[in-house]
């Protein structure tokens, strides 16, 4: 808790709140779910301090289904997931006679890594991962004045304090990250296709041969590990120049409606939100590895209802181009970026660029998150001469860490540019595509007309995408009820299996939780995830006060809790399968509350979008009587 002003002016309630606050006791749980069937769990010891370090090695068995050796098909089709979860260990003294120590783990956040990502990135993954925290965590606050949170803004004082700094702007809430290494011993990896092979049928053979040689030449030197491609295979098994997939395409009308006269200032954010809700599945799992890595058109991707990172990037890129063109932002253009990122390995992002200033946003299409790079050269004038003193990147110290670590090439609607700069980190790259010494184009004035009639690249995409209308509210409510019934059954069974305790449901909170989740979806739809200081951001957007949102949620819950101690949070997920939704709930350990008299509330809310895309929210809440014998509470700063 951060207090400003004279502590003697605090009320009795504020003093009690101050002295009952403590730092968390963080632990990490790693859980591997093997093909949605069984799981292995291991947990670290408690670490302390602003920068907790565990320095522990957790080993898990990983054996083939036939108990002898892995088959190629088994590795390709694996659905195994690695769940990494951050908890606060709470120890409370309970009892009236004999004192007992009751231990619970309070959920703080988590992230997951598909096992196939590890197979695609041998021999190991060394990275810093962002821990996805719930929108609201009761009784916890993020410490914003630690020395590692470099923000000069002040934190507002507690209510009731007479302090002239009370109205200063609240600083951004910093993210939580976990640095870890994941490896397989012995090393297992999937068979890699020969990217230099090509399949004639659509493109001219001389163009495919030249493209193969162009990539091969670039990879001979210091750019050997960069992700550079010119063509990919379509669903017909034909090699296609990737520029043919870049075409401005209309988002569904419930995301962006071009017929409306007024400007939609949140169009970019809503498009990113929609694409992030489409399920992720690797091509070799979708097509049983019948073909090489496939590049689907946007309509094929939407009709399949799932796709890999390339399909997500292409669709989001095309949405951005459509929205910027319709809003009259002629200086803006979007591209697909191929590079190396974590945990995916070879991946694709979307680059949204102001062609005049070369300020750019990088968008992660799977998460809908943006990262801003406003590179500007700083100059001083000395004796009428402009002398460069360096560049600024327009990034703040507390901005989210971009998981894209290397950029190999950029794909536009008219060309493909290979990154031939000394650096491949996005923060160090100059994004001026007109400088051939920095970005080597595949198509030049001399060879463009040789490969394409009139030098024009005809798109493989349809300019008009067709969508099924969003399902009606009644059908969405039926799906929500099915999800809620499934999670309820699993919750009760797991609680009996782990604690041999009954589950008492409190249904009086449903109306409150329903209104909270509907507002959470509305906020998520219109809020920008990252890059809030971007100069490419549309003017007029109002940034939601997340602290006020959390306070409103907690007030509503506490008002209806009737004096009981409440613990819970909203969680948002893409609908892939019922077992995967249950794994999200299981990660929280809320079902392990060791109290036979505890009451639980669960409410599921489904927001339907066009083409059967669903956003699933569920609110988990535990209500218990306060049995503490000391001032320690389940809460703290992290």
C-alpha positions as CSV (number, residue, x, y, z in Angstrom):
1,X,0.0,0.0,0.0
2,X,1.3,3.4,-0.9
3,X,0.5,6.2,1.6
4,X,1.0,9.9,0.9
5,X,0.6,12.6,3.6
6,X,0.7,12.5,7.4
7,X,-0.1,9.0,8.7
8,X,-1.6,10.6,11.8
9,X,-4.4,11.9,9.6
10,X,-5.6,8.4,8.7
11,X,-8.8,7.1,10.0
12,X,-9.1,4.0,12.2
13,X,-10.3,1.9,9.1
14,X,-7.4,3.2,7.0
15,X,-4.8,2.4,9.7
16,X,-6.3,-1.1,9.9
17,X,-6.0,-1.5,6.2
18,X,-2.4,-0.2,6.2
19,X,-1.1,-2.6,8.8
20,X,-3.0,-5.6,7.4
21,X,-1.1,-5.3,4.1
22,X,1.8,-7.5,3.4
23,X,3.9,-8.7,0.4
24,X,3.0,-11.9,-1.4
25,X,4.8,-15.2,-0.9
26,X,5.1,-16.2,-4.6
27,X,5.3,-19.8,-5.8
28,X,5.3,-21.2,-9.3
29,X,3.3,-24.3,-10.3
30,X,4.1,-26.1,-13.5
31,X,1.5,-28.5,-14.7
32,X,1.7,-30.5,-17.9
33,X,-1.6,-31.9,-19.3
34,X,-0.9,-34.8,-21.6
35,X,-3.4,-34.9,-24.5
36,X,-6.3,-33.7,-22.3
37,X,-6.1,-37.0,-20.4
38,X,-3.9,-36.9,-17.3
39,X,-1.5,-34.4,-15.8
40,X,1.7,-34.0,-13.8
41,X,2.1,-31.2,-11.3
42,X,5.2,-29.8,-9.6
43,X,5.5,-26.6,-7.5
44,X,8.5,-24.5,-6.4
45,X,9.4,-23.2,-3.0
46,X,8.5,-19.7,-1.8
47,X,10.7,-16.9,-3.1
48,X,10.9,-13.4,-1.6
49,X,11.7,-9.8,-2.6
50,X,10.9,-7.4,-5.4
51,X,12.7,-9.8,-7.8
52,X,12.0,-13.3,-6.5
53,X,14.3,-16.0,-7.9
54,X,13.6,-19.7,-7.6
55,X,16.6,-21.2,-9.4
56,X,14.9,-24.6,-9.3
57,X,14.8,-27.4,-11.9
58,X,11.5,-29.2,-12.2
59,X,11.7,-32.5,-14.2
60,X,8.7,-34.2,-15.8
61,X,8.4,-37.6,-17.4
62,X,7.5,-37.6,-21.1
63,X,6.9,-41.0,-22.7
64,X,5.4,-42.3,-25.9
65,X,2.0,-43.8,-26.0
66,X,3.4,-47.1,-27.0
67,X,5.9,-46.9,-24.0
68,X,8.8,-47.4,-26.5
69,X,9.5,-44.6,-28.9
70,X,7.6,-41.6,-30.3
71,X,6.1,-41.8,-33.8
72,X,6.1,-38.8,-36.1
73,X,2.3,-38.7,-36.2
74,X,2.1,-38.7,-32.4
75,X,4.4,-35.7,-32.1
76,X,2.6,-33.8,-34.8
77,X,-0.9,-34.4,-33.3
78,X,0.0,-33.8,-29.7
79,X,-2.4,-31.7,-27.7
80,X,-0.3,-31.6,-24.6
81,X,-0.1,-28.2,-22.8
82,X,2.3,-26.7,-20.3
83,X,0.6,-24.5,-17.8
84,X,2.7,-22.1,-15.7
85,X,0.8,-20.4,-12.8
86,X,1.9,-17.8,-10.2
87,X,0.3,-18.1,-6.7
88,X,0.5,-16.3,-3.4
89,X,0.9,-18.8,-0.6
90,X,-1.4,-17.8,2.3
91,X,-0.9,-19.3,5.7
92,X,-3.5,-18.5,8.3
93,X,-3.7,-19.5,12.0
94,X,-7.2,-20.9,12.7
95,X,-9.0,-22.6,15.6
96,X,-10.1,-21.6,19.1
97,X,-8.2,-24.1,21.2
98,X,-5.5,-25.9,19.4
99,X,-4.0,-23.6,16.8
100,X,-3.7,-25.0,13.2
101,X,-2.0,-23.4,10.2
102,X,-4.3,-23.4,7.2
103,X,-2.5,-23.1,3.8
104,X,-4.1,-21.9,0.6
105,X,-2.7,-20.8,-2.8
106,X,-4.2,-17.6,-4.2
107,X,-4.2,-17.3,-7.9
108,X,-2.3,-14.3,-9.3
109,X,-2.0,-15.2,-13.0
110,X,-0.8,-17.8,-15.5
111,X,0.2,-18.5,-19.1
112,X,0.4,-21.7,-21.2
113,X,2.7,-23.1,-23.8
114,X,1.7,-25.8,-26.3
115,X,4.1,-28.7,-26.2
116,X,4.3,-28.5,-30.0
117,X,6.0,-25.1,-29.6
118,X,8.9,-26.8,-27.7
119,X,9.1,-29.4,-30.4
120,X,9.3,-26.7,-33.1
121,X,12.1,-24.9,-31.2
122,X,14.8,-27.4,-30.3
123,X,16.8,-27.8,-28.2
124,X,15.1,-25.4,-25.7
125,X,13.2,-22.2,-25.1
126,X,14.9,-19.4,-23.1
127,X,12.6,-16.4,-22.8
128,X,10.8,-13.9,-20.6
129,X,7.1,-14.7,-20.6
130,X,4.3,-12.3,-19.7
131,X,2.0,-13.6,-16.9
132,X,-1.6,-13.0,-17.8
133,X,-3.3,-11.5,-14.8
134,X,-7.1,-11.4,-14.3
135,X,-8.7,-8.0,-14.8
136,X,-9.5,-7.8,-11.0
137,X,-7.8,-9.6,-8.1
138,X,-9.5,-9.0,-4.8
139,X,-7.3,-7.7,-1.9
140,X,-4.2,-7.3,-4.1
141,X,-2.6,-4.3,-5.6
142,X,0.3,-3.9,-7.9
143,X,3.2,-2.0,-6.3
144,X,3.8,1.0,-8.7
145,X,6.5,2.8,-6.8
146,X,9.2,0.1,-6.9
147,X,12.5,1.2,-8.3
148,X,12.0,-1.2,-11.3
149,X,8.8,0.7,-12.2
150,X,10.4,3.7,-13.8
151,X,7.5,6.2,-14.1
152,X,7.7,9.7,-12.8
153,X,3.9,10.0,-12.2
154,X,2.7,10.0,-8.7
155,X,0.3,7.6,-7.1
156,X,-2.9,9.2,-5.8
157,X,-3.3,9.3,-2.0
158,X,-5.7,7.3,-0.1
159,X,-9.3,8.6,0.1
160,X,-9.7,11.3,2.7
161,X,-6.1,12.5,2.8
162,X,-5.6,16.2,2.3
163,X,-2.8,16.3,-0.1
164,X,-2.2,18.6,-3.1
165,X,-1.0,15.7,-5.2
166,X,-4.3,13.9,-4.8
167,X,-5.4,14.7,-8.4
168,X,-2.2,13.7,-10.2
169,X,-2.5,11.2,-13.0
170,X,-2.3,7.6,-12.0
171,X,0.7,5.7,-13.5
172,X,0.2,2.7,-15.6
173,X,0.0,-0.7,-13.9
174,X,3.2,-2.6,-14.7
175,X,3.1,-6.1,-16.1
176,X,4.3,-9.3,-14.5
177,X,7.0,-11.4,-16.2
178,X,8.6,-14.7,-15.6
179,X,12.0,-15.7,-17.0
180,X,12.4,-19.4,-17.5
181,X,14.1,-22.1,-19.6
182,X,12.2,-25.2,-21.0
183,X,14.0,-28.1,-22.7
184,X,13.6,-31.8,-23.6
185,X,16.2,-34.3,-22.8
186,X,17.0,-36.0,-25.1
187,X,16.0,-33.5,-27.7
188,X,12.9,-34.2,-29.8
189,X,12.0,-32.2,-32.8
190,X,9.5,-32.3,-35.6
191,X,10.7,-33.1,-39.2
192,X,11.3,-29.8,-41.0
193,X,10.2,-29.2,-44.5
194,X,12.7,-27.9,-47.1
195,X,11.6,-24.3,-47.4
196,X,13.5,-23.9,-50.7
197,X,11.4,-26.5,-52.5
198,X,8.6,-25.1,-54.6
199,X,5.5,-26.5,-56.4
200,X,4.6,-25.1,-59.7
201,X,1.1,-24.5,-60.9
202,X,0.2,-20.9,-60.1
203,X,3.5,-18.9,-60.2
204,X,6.0,-18.9,-63.1
205,X,8.7,-21.4,-62.6
206,X,11.5,-18.9,-63.3
207,X,10.0,-16.6,-60.5
208,X,10.0,-19.5,-58.0
209,X,13.5,-20.5,-58.9
210,X,14.7,-17.0,-58.5
211,X,12.9,-16.6,-55.2
212,X,14.5,-19.8,-53.9
213,X,18.0,-18.6,-55.0
214,X,17.4,-15.2,-53.4
215,X,16.5,-16.7,-50.0
216,X,19.4,-19.2,-50.3
217,X,21.9,-16.4,-51.0
218,X,20.7,-14.3,-48.1
219,X,21.0,-17.2,-45.7
220,X,24.6,-18.0,-46.7
221,X,26.0,-15.2,-44.6
222,X,25.2,-13.6,-41.2
223,X,21.4,-13.8,-41.9
224,X,21.4,-17.6,-41.8
225,X,18.9,-17.8,-38.8
226,X,16.5,-15.0,-40.0
227,X,13.0,-16.0,-41.0
228,X,12.9,-15.0,-44.7
229,X,10.3,-16.4,-47.1
230,X,9.0,-15.4,-50.5
231,X,6.4,-18.1,-51.2
232,X,4.2,-20.6,-49.4
233,X,1.9,-23.4,-50.4
234,X,-1.9,-22.9,-50.8
235,X,-4.5,-25.6,-50.0
236,X,-4.1,-26.9,-53.6
237,X,-0.4,-27.6,-53.0
238,X,0.8,-24.8,-55.3
239,X,3.5,-22.3,-54.3
240,X,2.2,-18.8,-54.1
241,X,4.1,-15.5,-53.6
242,X,3.1,-14.3,-50.2
243,X,2.3,-10.8,-51.4
244,X,-0.8,-12.3,-53.0
245,X,-2.4,-12.8,-49.6
246,X,-2.2,-9.1,-48.6
247,X,-5.4,-7.3,-49.7
248,X,-7.6,-4.9,-47.8
249,X,-10.6,-6.9,-46.6
250,X,-13.8,-6.0,-44.7
251,X,-14.2,-7.0,-41.1
252,X,-17.6,-8.3,-40.0
253,X,-20.2,-5.5,-39.5
254,X,-20.4,-6.1,-35.8
255,X,-16.7,-5.3,-35.5
256,X,-16.4,-2.4,-38.0
257,X,-19.3,-1.1,-40.1
258,X,-18.1,1.1,-43.0
259,X,-21.7,2.2,-43.7
260,X,-21.8,4.3,-40.6
261,X,-21.2,8.0,-41.3
262,X,-19.5,8.7,-38.0
263,X,-15.9,7.7,-37.4
264,X,-15.3,4.5,-35.4
265,X,-12.3,5.5,-33.3
266,X,-12.0,2.0,-31.9
267,X,-12.1,0.1,-35.2
268,X,-8.4,-1.0,-35.0
269,X,-8.8,-2.2,-31.5
270,X,-12.0,-4.1,-32.2
271,X,-10.5,-5.8,-35.2
272,X,-7.5,-7.0,-33.2
273,X,-9.9,-8.3,-30.5
274,X,-11.9,-10.3,-33.0
275,X,-8.9,-11.9,-34.7
276,X,-7.4,-12.9,-31.3
277,X,-10.6,-14.8,-30.4
278,X,-10.3,-17.2,-33.4
279,X,-8.8,-20.5,-32.1
280,X,-5.2,-21.3,-32.9
281,X,-4.3,-24.7,-34.5
282,X,-1.1,-25.7,-36.4
283,X,-1.5,-26.7,-40.0
284,X,0.1,-30.1,-39.5
285,X,-2.7,-30.8,-36.9
286,X,-5.5,-29.4,-39.0
287,X,-4.5,-31.2,-42.2
288,X,-2.8,-34.3,-40.6
289,X,0.5,-33.2,-42.2
290,X,-0.8,-34.2,-45.6
291,X,0.8,-31.1,-47.1
292,X,3.7,-28.7,-46.1
293,X,2.9,-25.6,-44.1
294,X,-0.1,-24.2,-45.8
295,X,-1.2,-20.6,-46.3
296,X,-5.0,-20.3,-46.4
297,X,-6.9,-17.4,-47.8
298,X,-8.9,-15.3,-45.2
299,X,-12.2,-16.9,-46.3
300,X,-10.8,-20.4,-46.0
301,X,-9.4,-19.5,-42.6
302,X,-12.8,-18.2,-41.3
303,X,-14.7,-21.1,-42.7
304,X,-12.3,-23.6,-41.0
305,X,-12.9,-21.7,-37.7
306,X,-9.2,-22.0,-36.7
307,X,-5.7,-21.5,-38.1
308,X,-2.1,-20.9,-37.3
309,X,-0.3,-17.7,-36.7
310,X,0.2,-16.9,-40.4
311,X,-3.6,-16.9,-41.1
312,X,-4.2,-14.8,-38.0
313,X,-1.6,-12.2,-39.1
314,X,-2.8,-12.0,-42.7
315,X,-6.5,-11.5,-41.6
316,X,-5.5,-8.8,-39.1
317,X,-3.2,-7.1,-41.6
318,X,-6.0,-7.0,-44.2
319,X,-8.5,-5.6,-41.6
320,X,-6.1,-2.8,-40.7
321,X,-5.6,-1.8,-44.3
322,X,-9.4,-1.8,-44.9
323,X,-10.1,0.3,-41.8
324,X,-7.3,2.8,-42.4
325,X,-8.3,3.2,-46.1
326,X,-11.9,3.8,-45.2
327,X,-11.1,6.3,-42.5
328,X,-8.9,8.3,-44.9
329,X,-5.6,7.5,-43.3
330,X,-3.7,7.4,-46.6
331,X,-0.2,7.5,-45.0
332,X,-0.9,4.3,-43.0
333,X,-0.2,0.8,-44.4
334,X,0.0,-2.6,-42.8
335,X,2.2,-5.6,-43.6
336,X,2.9,-9.1,-42.3
337,X,6.2,-9.5,-40.5
338,X,8.0,-12.9,-40.4
339,X,10.4,-13.4,-37.5
340,X,11.4,-15.4,-34.4
341,X,9.3,-15.0,-31.3
342,X,8.4,-16.9,-28.1
343,X,6.9,-19.3,-27.4
344,X,6.0,-19.9,-31.1
345,X,9.5,-19.9,-32.6
346,X,9.1,-19.0,-36.3
347,X,6.1,-16.6,-36.1
348,X,4.2,-13.8,-37.8
349,X,3.2,-10.4,-36.5
350,X,1.4,-7.4,-38.1
351,X,3.3,-4.2,-38.8
352,X,1.1,-1.0,-39.0
353,X,3.2,1.8,-40.3
354,X,3.0,5.6,-40.9
355,X,4.9,5.8,-44.2
356,X,5.7,9.5,-43.6
357,X,7.2,9.3,-40.1
358,X,8.1,5.6,-40.2
359,X,6.5,5.3,-36.7
360,X,5.3,1.7,-36.4
361,X,3.1,-0.6,-34.3
362,X,3.8,-4.3,-34.0
363,X,0.7,-6.3,-33.3
364,X,0.6,-9.8,-31.8
365,X,-2.4,-11.3,-33.7
366,X,-2.9,-14.1,-31.2
367,X,-3.2,-11.8,-28.2
368,X,-4.4,-8.5,-29.8
369,X,-1.5,-6.7,-28.1
370,X,0.4,-3.8,-29.7
371,X,4.0,-2.5,-29.2
372,X,5.0,1.0,-30.4
373,X,8.3,2.0,-31.9
374,X,8.4,5.7,-32.7
375,X,12.0,6.0,-33.9
376,X,13.0,9.7,-34.3
377,X,16.4,11.1,-35.0
378,X,17.6,13.8,-32.6
379,X,19.6,16.6,-34.0
380,X,21.4,19.7,-32.7
381,X,22.2,22.8,-34.8
382,X,25.8,23.9,-34.5
383,X,27.0,26.7,-36.8
384,X,24.1,26.2,-39.2
385,X,24.8,22.5,-39.4
386,X,22.4,19.8,-38.2
387,X,24.3,17.2,-36.3
388,X,22.7,13.9,-35.3
389,X,23.0,13.1,-31.6
390,X,21.2,9.7,-31.8
391,X,17.6,8.4,-32.0
392,X,14.7,8.0,-29.6
393,X,12.4,5.0,-29.8
394,X,9.2,6.5,-28.3
395,X,9.0,3.6,-25.9
396,X,8.5,4.0,-22.1
397,X,10.4,1.9,-19.6
398,X,7.2,0.4,-18.3
399,X,5.8,-0.7,-21.7
400,X,5.1,-4.3,-22.3
401,X,8.0,-6.5,-23.5
402,X,7.5,-7.6,-27.1
403,X,7.8,-11.4,-27.6
404,X,9.0,-10.9,-31.2
405,X,12.8,-11.0,-30.9
406,X,13.9,-11.1,-34.5
407,X,12.5,-9.7,-37.8
408,X,13.5,-11.5,-41.0
409,X,11.3,-10.0,-43.6
410,X,8.3,-7.8,-44.3
411,X,5.5,-8.8,-46.7
412,X,3.5,-6.1,-48.4
413,X,0.9,-6.2,-51.1
414,X,3.4,-5.2,-53.8
415,X,6.7,-6.7,-52.6
416,X,8.7,-8.6,-50.0
417,X,11.6,-7.0,-48.2
418,X,14.4,-8.9,-46.4
419,X,16.0,-7.3,-43.4
420,X,19.7,-6.9,-44.2
421,X,20.5,-4.6,-41.3
422,X,23.1,-5.6,-38.7
423,X,20.3,-5.9,-36.1
424,X,17.1,-7.9,-36.2
425,X,15.6,-6.8,-32.8
426,X,12.5,-4.6,-33.4
427,X,13.8,-2.0,-31.0
428,X,17.0,-1.5,-33.0
429,X,15.5,-1.6,-36.6
430,X,15.0,1.2,-38.9
431,X,11.6,0.6,-40.7
432,X,12.2,2.9,-43.7
433,X,11.5,0.3,-46.5
434,X,12.7,2.7,-49.2
435,X,16.3,2.3,-48.1
436,X,17.6,-0.7,-50.0
437,X,20.7,-0.9,-47.9
438,X,18.5,-1.7,-45.0
439,X,15.7,-3.7,-46.7
440,X,16.5,-5.7,-49.8
441,X,13.4,-6.0,-52.0
442,X,12.7,-9.2,-53.9
443,X,11.0,-7.5,-56.8
444,X,12.9,-4.7,-58.6
445,X,12.2,-2.6,-61.6
446,X,14.1,-5.1,-63.8
447,X,12.4,-8.3,-62.7
448,X,8.9,-7.3,-61.8
449,X,7.5,-7.3,-65.4
450,X,9.4,-10.6,-66.0
451,X,7.4,-12.4,-63.3
452,X,4.0,-10.6,-63.4
453,X,1.9,-9.4,-66.3
454,X,2.2,-5.6,-66.4
455,X,4.2,-5.8,-63.2
456,X,1.0,-6.1,-61.2
457,X,0.5,-8.8,-58.5
458,X,-3.0,-10.3,-58.6
459,X,-4.3,-11.1,-55.1
460,X,-5.4,-14.6,-54.1
461,X,-7.8,-13.0,-51.7
462,X,-11.4,-12.0,-52.3
463,X,-11.9,-8.3,-51.5
464,X,-15.3,-9.0,-50.0
465,X,-15.4,-11.5,-47.1
466,X,-18.7,-13.3,-46.4
467,X,-19.7,-13.9,-42.7
468,X,-22.4,-15.7,-40.9
469,X,-24.4,-13.5,-38.6
470,X,-23.6,-13.6,-34.9
471,X,-25.8,-16.2,-33.1
472,X,-28.7,-14.7,-31.2
473,X,-28.6,-14.1,-27.5
474,X,-30.8,-17.1,-26.7
475,X,-28.4,-19.5,-28.4
476,X,-25.4,-17.8,-26.7
477,X,-27.1,-18.2,-23.4
478,X,-27.7,-21.9,-24.1
479,X,-24.0,-22.4,-24.8
480,X,-23.1,-20.4,-21.7
481,X,-25.4,-22.7,-19.6
482,X,-23.7,-25.9,-21.1
483,X,-20.3,-24.5,-20.2
484,X,-21.4,-23.6,-16.7
485,X,-23.0,-27.0,-16.2
486,X,-19.8,-28.8,-17.4
487,X,-17.5,-26.6,-15.2
488,X,-19.9,-27.1,-12.2
489,X,-19.7,-30.9,-12.5
490,X,-15.9,-30.9,-12.9
491,X,-15.6,-28.5,-10.0
492,X,-17.7,-30.6,-7.6
493,X,-15.9,-33.8,-8.6
494,X,-12.5,-32.3,-8.3
495,X,-13.3,-30.8,-4.9
496,X,-14.4,-34.2,-3.6
497,X,-11.4,-36.0,-5.1
498,X,-8.8,-33.5,-3.6
499,X,-10.4,-32.4,-0.3
500,X,-13.3,-34.7,0.2
501,X,-15.5,-31.7,0.7
502,X,-18.9,-30.7,-0.5
503,X,-19.6,-27.8,-2.8
504,X,-22.2,-25.2,-1.7
505,X,-23.3,-22.9,-4.5
506,X,-24.5,-19.4,-3.8
507,X,-26.8,-18.4,-6.7
508,X,-27.7,-15.0,-5.3
509,X,-24.6,-13.5,-6.9
510,X,-25.5,-14.4,-10.5
511,X,-27.2,-11.2,-11.4
512,X,-24.3,-9.2,-10.1
513,X,-21.7,-11.3,-11.9
514,X,-23.7,-11.2,-15.1
515,X,-23.5,-7.4,-15.2
516,X,-19.8,-7.4,-14.3
517,X,-18.9,-9.8,-17.2
518,X,-20.9,-7.9,-19.8
519,X,-19.0,-4.7,-18.8
520,X,-15.7,-6.6,-18.9
521,X,-16.3,-7.7,-22.5
522,X,-17.3,-4.1,-23.5
523,X,-14.2,-2.7,-21.9
524,X,-12.0,-5.4,-23.6
525,X,-13.5,-4.7,-27.0
526,X,-12.7,-1.0,-26.9
527,X,-9.5,-0.9,-24.9
528,X,-6.1,-0.9,-26.4
529,X,-3.8,-3.7,-25.2
530,X,-0.4,-2.0,-25.1
531,X,1.1,0.9,-27.1
532,X,-1.2,3.4,-25.4
533,X,1.3,6.2,-26.2
534,X,1.4,5.3,-29.9
535,X,1.3,8.2,-32.3
536,X,-0.6,5.9,-34.7
537,X,-3.5,5.7,-32.2
538,X,-6.7,7.4,-33.3
539,X,-7.3,10.7,-31.5
540,X,-10.3,10.9,-29.3
541,X,-10.0,7.5,-27.6
542,X,-10.6,7.5,-23.9
543,X,-8.5,5.2,-21.8
544,X,-10.4,3.4,-19.2
545,X,-9.4,3.8,-15.6
546,X,-8.6,0.2,-14.8
547,X,-8.1,0.9,-11.1
548,X,-11.6,2.4,-10.9
549,X,-13.0,-0.6,-12.8
550,X,-11.4,-3.0,-10.3
551,X,-12.7,-0.9,-7.4
552,X,-16.3,-1.0,-8.8
553,X,-16.2,-4.8,-9.2
554,X,-15.0,-5.3,-5.7
555,X,-17.5,-2.9,-4.3
556,X,-20.4,-4.8,-6.0
557,X,-19.2,-8.1,-4.8
558,X,-18.6,-7.0,-1.2
559,X,-22.0,-5.4,-1.1
560,X,-23.7,-8.7,-1.9
561,X,-21.3,-10.9,0.1
562,X,-23.1,-10.1,3.4
563,X,-20.0,-9.8,5.5
564,X,-18.3,-13.0,4.2
565,X,-14.7,-12.9,3.0
566,X,-14.7,-12.9,-0.8
567,X,-12.0,-14.1,-3.2
568,X,-12.5,-14.4,-6.9
569,X,-11.7,-13.0,-10.4
570,X,-13.0,-12.8,-14.0
571,X,-11.3,-14.9,-16.6
572,X,-11.6,-14.6,-20.4
573,X,-10.8,-17.4,-22.9
574,X,-11.4,-18.3,-26.5
575,X,-13.7,-21.2,-26.9
576,X,-11.8,-24.2,-28.2
577,X,-13.2,-27.1,-26.1
578,X,-14.9,-27.7,-22.8
579,X,-11.8,-29.6,-21.3
580,X,-9.6,-26.6,-22.1
581,X,-12.0,-24.2,-20.4
582,X,-11.9,-26.4,-17.3
583,X,-8.1,-26.4,-17.3
584,X,-8.3,-22.6,-17.1
585,X,-10.5,-22.9,-14.0
586,X,-8.4,-25.7,-12.5
587,X,-5.3,-23.5,-12.8
588,X,-6.8,-21.0,-10.3
589,X,-7.0,-23.7,-7.5
590,X,-10.2,-21.9,-6.2
591,X,-11.7,-25.4,-5.9
592,X,-9.1,-26.3,-3.3
593,X,-10.4,-23.8,-0.7
594,X,-10.1,-25.9,2.4
595,X,-13.4,-25.0,4.1
596,X,-16.4,-27.3,4.1
597,X,-18.7,-24.3,4.8
598,X,-17.3,-22.2,1.9
599,X,-19.8,-21.0,-0.7
600,X,-19.0,-20.7,-4.3
601,X,-20.5,-18.7,-7.2
602,X,-19.8,-19.3,-10.9
603,X,-21.3,-17.4,-13.8
604,X,-20.5,-17.9,-17.5
605,X,-21.1,-15.2,-20.0
606,X,-20.7,-15.8,-23.8
607,X,-20.4,-12.9,-26.2
608,X,-21.1,-14.0,-29.8
609,X,-19.4,-12.5,-32.9
610,X,-19.8,-13.1,-36.6
611,X,-18.9,-16.5,-38.1
612,X,-19.3,-18.4,-34.8
613,X,-16.5,-16.7,-33.0
614,X,-17.1,-16.7,-29.2
615,X,-15.7,-14.8,-26.3
616,X,-16.2,-16.8,-23.1
617,X,-16.0,-15.1,-19.7
618,X,-16.5,-16.8,-16.4
619,X,-16.4,-15.3,-12.9
620,X,-15.2,-17.6,-10.1
621,X,-16.0,-16.5,-6.5
622,X,-15.4,-18.1,-3.1
623,X,-17.2,-16.8,0.0
624,X,-15.8,-17.9,3.4
625,X,-16.2,-16.9,7.0
626,X,-13.2,-15.1,8.5
627,X,-11.5,-17.6,10.8
628,X,-8.2,-15.8,11.2
629,X,-6.5,-15.4,14.6
630,X,-4.1,-12.7,13.5
631,X,-4.0,-9.6,11.3
632,X,-2.6,-11.4,8.2
633,X,-4.9,-11.3,5.2
634,X,-5.0,-13.0,1.8
635,X,-3.7,-10.0,0.0
636,X,-0.6,-8.0,-0.7
637,X,1.5,-6.3,-3.3
638,X,3.1,-8.0,-6.3
